[in-house]
């Protein structure tokens, strides 16, 4: 493919309309995520929650479907319910929710879980993911041109808001897991959104001299590659080895290792025991 053809293709990807195919694929996967998170017991009926608590199930799914828009509105001081005022999007998301949870013989859910269909839906969702990060960064650069951390935050929240909303989504469903949140354990999607936001900011500052549409295409390919590695190979976080190396060099890991090497642990004698606080006490003879 020649340079002009590649640039034309990148421009075409940048100008893709997200509605309806990309949005619907995202709604399908998000509603499936909510459904699967609602039954943690593998022996329980997977549809029990949606049958017993349809209102909570619907509200939870809608929060997740519009998570990025809700959270970014809160950040800029706008109404959190503004994304729900678009009756078309709300109606489409509600139809998807109903199909995932209440189709006879569970046909819609099983069809979406079929591997080729699931791969297709995830590919469409990752293209939408890149588009959301792009719009989040572009929006923040207009309102906060001198605060690049905020610009980066908007790109991450807009692209991976569903994972940040999961904490509140679980509260709606009566689930309290404070130790499992995106700040403590960031997902692969959140990390990819962070790196993509940084790339867009560097391009804005002139440090990346690629054409914007080529950079956008690279971000789309990054999201697609990481998702395919997860689905096809089972690699949950391809960024982890690089992050471990970075943390080892710059966040104390290397220093801690050197300290242990220079000051080896003092060997315990036969008449001493180690308490839970790391203190050594002598054992008295009876």
Secondary structure, DSSP 8 states (H G I E B T S, - for coil): --HHHHHHHHHHHHT---TTHHHHHHHHHHHHHHHHHT---TTS-TTHHHHH-HHHHHHHHHHHHTHHHHHHHHHTT--TTGGGG-HHHHHHHHHHHHHHHHSGGGHHHHHHHSHHHHHHHHHHHHHHHHHHHHHHHHHHHHH-TT-HHHHHHHHHHHHHHHHHHHHHHHHHTT---TTSSTTTS--HHHHHHHHHHHHHHHHHHTS--S-HHHHHHHHHHHHHHHHHIIIII--S-TTHHHHHHHHHHHSSHHHHHHHHHHS------TTEEE-TTS-EEE----
